[in-house]
Amino acid sequence: MGVSSRLKSRVQRFLQRPGTTVDLGPLEKLLPKIAAREDELKELDDAELTEAAGKADDYAEICAVGREAARRGLDQRAYDVQLIGAMALLSGKVAEMATGEGKTLTAAIAAYGHVRRGHGPVHVLTVNDYLARRDALWMAPVYKLLGLSVGWVTEASTHEQRRAAYNNDVTYVSVSEAGFDYLRDQLVVDIDDRVQRELATCIVDEADSILIDEARVPMVLAGTVPGEQDPVHAADVLVRGLRNKRDYEIADDGRSVALTSEGLARIEAELDGVDLYAEENFDHLSAVNVALHAHALLHRDVDYIVRNGAVELVDEMRGRVAQRRRWPDGLQAAVEAKEGLGATAEGEVLDTITVQAYIGLYKTLCGMTATAVLVGHELREFFKLEVAVIPPNTPCVRVDEPDRIYATRAEKEEALIEEIRSAHETGRPVLVGTLDVKESEQLAAGLKAAGVDCVVLNAKNDEEEAAIIAEAGMHSAVTVSTQMAGRGVDIRLGGSDQSDYDRVAELGGLYVIGSGRHDSRRVDDQLRGRAGRQGDPGNSVFFVSLEDELVVRHAPELIPASPRMHADGLVEDEAVNYAIEHAQRVAEGVNHEIHRNTWRYSVVIEQQRKALAVRRERLLTTEVAGDMLRERCEEKAEELDDELVNRVGRSIALYHLDRLWAEHLAELSEVREGVHLRALGRLDPLDEFHRAAVPAFNDLFPKIEERTVATFEESEITEDWEPEVATLVRPSATWTYLVHDNPFGSELDRLISAVGRRIASSR
């Protein structure tokens, strides 16, 4: 079977396979036993409750004690459904719980249970620093009554603060900070410098976002490289004058761009007639291509914003600034050049790990989110996790209206503004979810022109998002937001204090409007879920146009030539409804296949990382390096004290191991960039990658020993020997960032997209 046939088969299976959920019956049967303990536990004083908490080890007792601790510490009695959710987490599941159902308390009870059952320490992984700190402080009174310690880590935490936080029973931390701490710990030369303890249990908040959307994002630890050069800034000048369709052409899917023969000639003339495709000019060609990608494919206020003199990437799934994230392979510098900014140091990659691989290091894994069923198959495939759908405490009465579909984008925007204006006139609060930053600002401008005041919540004011989103349910409030803004923060009718609840409820509650369909149904469902919290009234509707990117990219051939529509451009045609739904399913299938493809490459690297980590741990914690030197350099070693040989050997061996691993990662990065092109030649790119990666790694351990021995032999060893004496200089500064992977798609990704479109046309 060829590459195209295999990909088509996989995407087809994805489109046909629904997610499944686990049976909650066994957990529900424990609720009477939990309830039976309630009155007894209320009779205990705080010290007695803490003593009882230290003895609980089965699900029922854990939940009963947890409920009582929450009642005292937060003045909240956990609902039965929250206890079922906690038990689902204790049994290693992903709990799907609707917005406003109390996932934060559910996670706290589960974290306590995991510690009591011997699965600690527990890390609660969040999507950002704000939630990590907020939830740790919020739940602290509960943990205190349960006899547990709790801490949090944020980007601003010092080395000592991090170590102290991880020494608690439960630590709240964003997934990126936890991953960066792991990477830094893997490079220490003194075991006492580590901040993390054993990676035992993690509870993943917003599990679909972290485990699926963020899964393939590489976290990177980089170091300074003296004398770095930036050829991309020079190339930026060359591409600025190029014109679309004359000097370059953009692919239909918008993910790649290529010079035309005229554009190539123009560039080569600017470079005094050089042949860009000559082997000696490869660096020039690469710089030109990456500069062209920055100019033609990446758009300000859509893909990135410029703030405080820096380029900040926008997370395409959340519409939020992606903290400390960078594009790889010179593209970050190219965008900085495009915006007239100096290049920030890219440095040398010292170590890197994907979010998925990092989370895979935990012995016990569970999570929670409002939308898990739609990715149940992916959670099972990549993490061996099952989904438990927890019913709401109060039935949802939100009304989800059919999409309003318009022929053109202009007609959609006009109707959208009129719908918001009409609702606002009645005083009903409106939350509008847009697809990107630019659209949110354009809509805000349109509303202002229509006489509607609104608050704009997008990637440019993310520090205020929690406070803004919390007031989106106030009477007459109009909040324009990127789709995922304020995730994790409740929207209460009548404002955060619910002082105007009755008046807003009488108007129908919060009105959620989507300005377009996202590539993922989950993201749309998350937006809908902002209304109808805990049985509140509410409505949701999406405005869509036949010119929206989702439709144009994934289902243009399914749109009828003359769809049935009204004079105002409103389309009412079943064939169009089907096309839009199918475009979204195909987009999900394509993203799933890209995730799978990316992970297939990561697997071999992670296997190598684990083997290297075992070797490094032995070097760090035993005398194996000293033993090797005594065996291989017997004469010189005999002249020195054993303790000195051990110390020097350990230091030299760790340096060369870290150095060779960095070189290996750089080599694999280059290999992977090239192998995708071979897919078009009917070669399996993964096989080609393995052919390069496996032998290269097999050479690593012998090289570590050879270089360690050579350095030891060449060095003058004295009692005050330090690595710098032997020029074993580690980077003077390190920093962390996340790579925005697949910024414009590899050849294989474009092939996958093409397969997805062919499936769409055949169904």
Solvent accessible surface area in square Angstrom, and as a share of the most:
residue,aa,sasa,rsa
1,M,161,0.72
2,G,29,0.28
3,V,15,0.09
4,S,39,0.25
5,S,58,0.37
6,R,77,0.28
7,L,10,0.05
8,K,77,0.33
9,S,40,0.26
10,R,50,0.18
11,V,1,0.00
12,Q,42,0.19
13,R,120,0.44
14,F,16,0.06
15,L,19,0.10
16,Q,113,0.50
17,R,100,0.36
18,P,100,0.63
19,G,20,0.19
20,T,76,0.44
21,T,65,0.38
22,V,40,0.23
23,D,112,0.58
24,L,21,0.10
25,G,22,0.21
26,P,84,0.53
27,L,24,0.12
28,E,74,0.33
29,K,161,0.68
30,L,51,0.25
31,L,30,0.15
32,P,92,0.58
33,K,116,0.49
34,I,2,0.01
35,A,52,0.40
36,A,72,0.56
37,R,65,0.24
38,E,26,0.12
39,D,104,0.54
40,E,97,0.44
41,L,0,0.00
42,K,85,0.36
43,E,145,0.65
44,L,51,0.25
45,D,80,0.41
46,D,78,0.41
47,A,75,0.58
48,E,78,0.35
49,L,0,0.00
50,T,46,0.27
51,E,102,0.46
52,A,17,0.14
53,A,0,0.00
54,G,38,0.36
55,K,142,0.60
56,A,2,0.01
57,D,81,0.42
58,D,61,0.32
59,Y,42,0.16
60,A,5,0.04
61,E,37,0.17
62,I,0,0.00
63,C,0,0.00
64,A,4,0.03
65,V,0,0.00
66,G,0,0.00
67,R,6,0.02
68,E,5,0.02
69,A,0,0.00
70,A,0,0.00
71,R,81,0.30
72,R,62,0.23
73,G,24,0.23
74,L,32,0.16
75,D,126,0.65
76,Q,72,0.32
77,R,117,0.43
78,A,0,0.00
79,Y,84,0.32
80,D,62,0.32
81,V,16,0.09
82,Q,9,0.04
83,L,0,0.00
84,I,5,0.03
85,G,0,0.00
86,A,0,0.00
87,M,0,0.00
88,A,0,0.00
89,L,0,0.00
90,L,11,0.05
91,S,44,0.29
92,G,22,0.21
93,K,48,0.20
94,V,0,0.00
95,A,0,0.00
96,E,31,0.14
97,M,1,0.01
98,A,48,0.37
99,T,28,0.16
100,G,14,0.13
101,E,6,0.03
102,G,29,0.28
103,K,31,0.13
104,T,21,0.12
105,L,5,0.03
106,T,0,0.00
107,A,2,0.01
108,A,0,0.00
109,I,0,0.00
110,A,0,0.00
111,A,0,0.00
112,Y,0,0.00
113,G,0,0.00
114,H,1,0.00
115,V,29,0.17
116,R,73,0.27
117,R,97,0.35
118,G,64,0.62
119,H,68,0.30
120,G,27,0.26
121,P,15,0.09
122,V,0,0.00
123,H,3,0.01
124,V,3,0.02
125,L,0,0.00
126,T,0,0.00
127,V,22,0.13
128,N,47,0.24
129,D,42,0.22
130,Y,105,0.40
131,L,2,0.01
132,A,0,0.00
133,R,123,0.45
134,R,56,0.21
135,D,5,0.03
136,A,1,0.01
137,L,78,0.39
138,W,101,0.36
139,M,1,0.00
140,A,33,0.26
141,P,54,0.34
142,V,0,0.00
143,Y,1,0.00
144,K,160,0.68
145,L,23,0.11
146,L,3,0.02
147,G,47,0.45
148,L,23,0.12
149,S,48,0.31
150,V,34,0.20
151,G,7,0.07
152,W,88,0.31
153,V,0,0.00
154,T,20,0.12
155,E,78,0.35
156,A,93,0.72
157,S,18,0.12
158,T,76,0.44
159,H,85,0.38
160,E,105,0.47
161,Q,104,0.46
162,R,19,0.07
163,R,68,0.25
164,A,61,0.47
165,A,6,0.05
166,Y,0,0.00
167,N,85,0.44
168,N,29,0.15
169,D,43,0.22
170,V,0,0.00
171,T,1,0.00
172,Y,2,0.01
173,V,0,0.00
174,S,3,0.02
175,V,12,0.07
176,S,22,0.14
177,E,4,0.02
178,A,0,0.00
179,G,0,0.00
180,F,0,0.00
181,D,1,0.00
182,Y,21,0.08
183,L,0,0.00
184,R,79,0.29
185,D,9,0.04
186,Q,35,0.15
187,L,33,0.17
188,V,19,0.11
189,V,74,0.42
190,D,67,0.34
191,I,79,0.40
192,D,103,0.53
193,D,62,0.32
194,R,58,0.21
195,V,8,0.05
196,Q,19,0.08
197,R,105,0.38
198,E,88,0.39
199,L,23,0.11
200,A,7,0.06
201,T,0,0.00
202,C,0,0.00
203,I,0,0.00
204,V,0,0.00
205,D,13,0.07
206,E,8,0.03
207,A,0,0.00
208,D,1,0.00
209,S,2,0.01
210,I,0,0.00
211,L,0,0.00
212,I,14,0.07
213,D,29,0.15
214,E,10,0.04
215,A,0,0.00
216,R,49,0.18
217,V,11,0.06
218,P,24,0.15
219,M,0,0.00
220,V,3,0.02
221,L,4,0.02
222,A,0,0.00
223,G,0,0.00
224,T,51,0.30
225,V,58,0.34
226,P,129,0.81
227,G,74,0.71
228,E,80,0.36
229,Q,167,0.74
230,D,50,0.26
231,P,71,0.45
232,V,9,0.05
233,H,54,0.24
234,A,69,0.54
235,A,4,0.03
236,D,6,0.03
237,V,109,0.62
238,L,35,0.17
239,V,4,0.02
240,R,123,0.45
241,G,55,0.53
242,L,16,0.08
243,R,145,0.53
244,N,70,0.36
245,K,171,0.72
246,R,64,0.23
247,D,0,0.00
248,Y,26,0.10
249,E,104,0.47
250,I,63,0.32
251,A,39,0.30
252,D,155,0.80
253,D,11,0.06
254,G,32,0.31
255,R,49,0.18
256,S,17,0.11
257,V,16,0.09
258,A,61,0.47
259,L,31,0.16
260,T,28,0.17
261,S,98,0.63
262,E,83,0.37
263,G,0,0.00
264,L,40,0.20
265,A,57,0.44
266,R,90,0.33
267,I,1,0.00
268,E,33,0.15
269,A,70,0.54
270,E,114,0.51
271,L,38,0.19
272,D,137,0.71
273,G,60,0.58
274,V,50,0.28
275,D,79,0.41
276,L,0,0.00
277,Y,145,0.55
278,A,23,0.18
279,E,159,0.71
280,E,142,0.64
281,N,20,0.10
282,F,131,0.55
283,D,106,0.55
284,H,93,0.42
285,L,21,0.10
286,S,46,0.29
287,A,6,0.05
288,V,1,0.01
289,N,55,0.28
290,V,17,0.10
291,A,0,0.00
292,L,2,0.01
293,H,22,0.10
294,A,0,0.00
295,H,47,0.21
296,A,9,0.07
297,L,18,0.09
298,L,9,0.04
299,H,94,0.42
300,R,118,0.43
301,D,25,0.13
302,V,46,0.26
303,D,41,0.21
304,Y,0,0.00
305,I,0,0.00
306,V,34,0.19
307,R,59,0.22
308,N,146,0.75
309,G,55,0.52
310,A,40,0.31
311,V,11,0.07
312,E,42,0.19
313,L,1,0.00
314,V,7,0.04
315,D,5,0.02
316,E,119,0.53
317,M,30,0.13
318,R,35,0.13
319,G,4,0.04
320,R,18,0.07
321,V,12,0.07
322,A,7,0.06
323,Q,98,0.44
324,R,73,0.27
325,R,27,0.10
326,R,23,0.08
327,W,3,0.01
328,P,28,0.17
329,D,86,0.45
330,G,14,0.13
331,L,1,0.01
332,Q,7,0.03
333,A,10,0.08
334,A,0,0.00
335,V,0,0.00
336,E,4,0.02
337,A,6,0.05
338,K,38,0.16
339,E,40,0.18
340,G,63,0.61
341,L,37,0.18
342,G,61,0.58
343,A,47,0.36
344,T,69,0.40
345,A,55,0.43
346,E,52,0.23
347,G,19,0.19
348,E,48,0.22
349,V,48,0.27
350,L,16,0.08
351,D,7,0.04
352,T,26,0.15
353,I,2,0.01
354,T,13,0.07
355,V,1,0.01
356,Q,4,0.02
357,A,8,0.06
358,Y,0,0.00
359,I,0,0.00
360,G,49,0.47
361,L,43,0.21
362,Y,14,0.05
363,K,158,0.67
364,T,35,0.20
365,L,26,0.13
366,C,0,0.00
367,G,0,0.00
368,M,4,0.02
369,T,0,0.00
370,A,20,0.16
371,T,13,0.08
372,A,0,0.00
373,V,44,0.25
374,L,54,0.27
375,V,8,0.05
376,G,0,0.00
377,H,10,0.04
378,E,9,0.04
379,L,0,0.00
380,R,79,0.29
381,E,70,0.31
382,F,25,0.11
383,F,24,0.10
384,K,179,0.76
385,L,6,0.03
386,E,55,0.25
387,V,1,0.00
388,A,0,0.00
389,V,55,0.32
390,I,7,0.04
391,P,58,0.36
392,P,58,0.36
393,N,59,0.30
394,T,53,0.31
395,P,99,0.62
396,C,68,0.41
397,V,86,0.50
398,R,54,0.20
399,V,84,0.48
400,D,65,0.34
401,E,41,0.19
402,P,115,0.72
403,D,38,0.20
404,R,68,0.25
405,I,5,0.03
406,Y,14,0.05
407,A,20,0.15
408,T,45,0.26
409,R,102,0.37
410,A,71,0.55
411,E,54,0.24
412,K,6,0.02
413,E,69,0.31
414,E,128,0.57
415,A,23,0.18
416,L,4,0.02
417,I,37,0.19
418,E,83,0.37
419,E,37,0.17
420,I,0,0.00
421,R,68,0.25
422,S,52,0.33
423,A,11,0.09
424,H,46,0.20
425,E,122,0.55
426,T,82,0.48
427,G,3,0.03
428,R,31,0.11
429,P,0,0.00
430,V,0,0.00
431,L,3,0.01
432,V,0,0.00
433,G,0,0.00
434,T,0,0.00
435,L,62,0.31
436,D,32,0.17
437,V,0,0.00
438,K,96,0.41
439,E,37,0.17
440,S,0,0.00
441,E,62,0.28
442,Q,105,0.47
443,L,12,0.06
444,A,15,0.12
445,A,63,0.49
446,G,20,0.20
447,L,0,0.00
448,K,155,0.66
449,A,95,0.74
450,A,41,0.32
451,G,65,0.62
452,V,2,0.01
453,D,120,0.62
454,C,36,0.22
455,V,73,0.42
456,V,38,0.22
457,L,0,0.00
458,N,4,0.02
459,A,0,0.00
460,K,81,0.34
461,N,39,0.20
462,D,24,0.12
463,E,170,0.76
464,E,99,0.44
465,E,24,0.11
466,A,13,0.10
467,A,70,0.54
468,I,32,0.16
469,I,1,0.00
470,A,19,0.15
471,E,61,0.27
472,A,1,0.00
473,G,0,0.00
474,M,89,0.40
475,H,49,0.22
476,S,40,0.26
477,A,22,0.17
478,V,5,0.03
479,T,4,0.02
480,V,0,0.00
481,S,4,0.03
482,T,0,0.00
483,Q,11,0.05
484,M,9,0.04
485,A,2,0.02
486,G,0,0.00
487,R,18,0.07
488,G,35,0.33
489,V,16,0.09
490,D,45,0.23
491,I,5,0.02
492,R,79,0.29
493,L,5,0.03
494,G,4,0.04
495,G,1,0.01
496,S,56,0.36
497,D,107,0.55
498,Q,62,0.27
499,S,92,0.59
500,D,39,0.20
501,Y,67,0.25
502,D,102,0.53
503,R,121,0.44
504,V,0,0.00
505,A,25,0.19
506,E,151,0.68
507,L,59,0.29
508,G,22,0.21
509,G,0,0.00
510,L,1,0.01
511,Y,9,0.03
512,V,1,0.00
513,I,0,0.00
514,G,0,0.00
515,S,0,0.00
516,G,0,0.00
517,R,42,0.15
518,H,18,0.08
519,D,51,0.26
520,S,8,0.05
521,R,78,0.29
522,R,14,0.05
523,V,1,0.01
524,D,0,0.00
525,D,55,0.29
526,Q,14,0.06
527,L,4,0.02
528,R,28,0.10
529,G,14,0.13
530,R,20,0.07
531,A,1,0.01
532,G,11,0.10
533,R,29,0.10
534,Q,38,0.17
535,G,21,0.20
536,D,10,0.05
537,P,40,0.25
538,G,3,0.03
539,N,26,0.13
540,S,0,0.00
541,V,0,0.00
542,F,1,0.00
543,F,1,0.00
544,V,1,0.01
545,S,0,0.00
546,L,27,0.14
547,E,75,0.34
548,D,11,0.06
549,E,105,0.47
550,L,13,0.06
551,V,2,0.01
552,V,83,0.48
553,R,58,0.21
554,H,9,0.04
555,A,0,0.00
556,P,67,0.42
557,E,88,0.40
558,L,38,0.19
559,I,37,0.19
560,P,41,0.26
561,A,112,0.87
562,S,99,0.64
563,P,18,0.11
564,R,154,0.56
565,M,89,0.40
566,H,94,0.42
567,A,114,0.89
568,D,88,0.46
569,G,2,0.02
570,L,39,0.19
571,V,6,0.03
572,E,100,0.45
573,D,12,0.06
574,E,128,0.57
575,A,45,0.35
576,V,0,0.00
577,N,51,0.26
578,Y,84,0.32
579,A,0,0.00
580,I,4,0.02
581,E,96,0.43
582,H,0,0.00
583,A,0,0.00
584,Q,7,0.03
585,R,51,0.19
586,V,0,0.00
587,A,1,0.01
588,E,22,0.10
589,G,1,0.01
590,V,7,0.04
591,N,55,0.28
592,H,3,0.01
593,E,2,0.01
594,I,2,0.01
595,H,4,0.02
596,R,35,0.13
597,N,5,0.02
598,T,3,0.02
599,W,58,0.20
600,R,61,0.22
601,Y,0,0.00
602,S,7,0.05
603,V,54,0.31
604,V,10,0.06
605,I,29,0.15
606,E,13,0.06
607,Q,113,0.50
608,Q,10,0.04
609,R,13,0.05
610,K,107,0.45
611,A,42,0.33
612,L,10,0.05
613,A,30,0.23
614,V,98,0.56
615,R,59,0.22
616,R,11,0.04
617,E,66,0.30
618,R,116,0.42
619,L,12,0.06
620,L,12,0.06
621,T,66,0.38
622,T,59,0.34
623,E,77,0.35
624,V,38,0.22
625,A,4,0.03
626,G,0,0.00
627,D,77,0.40
628,M,33,0.15
629,L,0,0.00
630,R,65,0.24
631,E,139,0.62
632,R,115,0.42
633,C,4,0.03
634,E,104,0.46
635,E,140,0.63
636,K,42,0.18
637,A,4,0.03
638,E,130,0.58
639,E,132,0.59
640,L,36,0.18
641,D,82,0.43
642,D,83,0.43
643,E,132,0.59
644,L,9,0.04
645,V,0,0.00
646,N,23,0.12
647,R,89,0.33
648,V,0,0.00
649,G,0,0.00
650,R,52,0.19
651,S,24,0.15
652,I,0,0.00
653,A,1,0.01
654,L,1,0.00
655,Y,35,0.13
656,H,16,0.07
657,L,1,0.00
658,D,15,0.08
659,R,60,0.22
660,L,5,0.02
661,W,6,0.02
662,A,1,0.01
663,E,69,0.31
664,H,5,0.02
665,L,14,0.07
666,A,53,0.41
667,E,82,0.37
668,L,4,0.02
669,S,53,0.34
670,E,134,0.60
671,V,34,0.20
672,R,51,0.19
673,E,112,0.50
674,G,31,0.30
675,V,1,0.00
676,H,14,0.06
677,L,105,0.52
678,R,105,0.38
679,A,4,0.03
680,L,106,0.53
681,G,53,0.51
682,R,192,0.70
683,L,90,0.45
684,D,38,0.20
685,P,5,0.03
686,L,23,0.11
687,D,64,0.33
688,E,23,0.10
689,F,1,0.00
690,H,64,0.29
691,R,155,0.57
692,A,33,0.26
693,A,0,0.00
694,V,65,0.37
695,P,68,0.43
696,A,21,0.16
697,F,20,0.08
698,N,95,0.48
699,D,73,0.38
700,L,7,0.03
701,F,44,0.18
702,P,67,0.42
703,K,87,0.37
704,I,6,0.03
705,E,59,0.26
706,E,99,0.45
707,R,83,0.30
708,T,0,0.00
709,V,21,0.12
710,A,44,0.34
711,T,16,0.09
712,F,0,0.00
713,E,87,0.39
714,E,145,0.65
715,S,14,0.09
716,E,138,0.62
717,I,17,0.09
718,T,59,0.34
719,E,127,0.57
720,D,112,0.58
721,W,2,0.01
722,E,89,0.40
723,P,33,0.21
724,E,109,0.49
725,V,95,0.55
726,A,19,0.14
727,T,109,0.64
728,L,11,0.05
729,V,95,0.55
730,R,73,0.27
731,P,45,0.28
732,S,110,0.71
733,A,48,0.37
734,T,68,0.40
735,W,68,0.24
736,T,9,0.05
737,Y,14,0.05
738,L,9,0.04
739,V,16,0.09
740,H,29,0.13
741,D,34,0.18
742,N,30,0.15
743,P,33,0.21
744,F,46,0.19
745,G,9,0.08
746,S,22,0.14
747,E,48,0.21
748,L,4,0.02
749,D,2,0.01
750,R,45,0.17
751,L,34,0.17
752,I,0,0.00
753,S,5,0.03
754,A,26,0.20
755,V,0,0.00
756,G,0,0.00
757,R,63,0.23
758,R,108,0.39
759,I,0,0.00
760,A,0,0.00
761,S,61,0.39
762,S,76,0.49
763,R,99,0.36
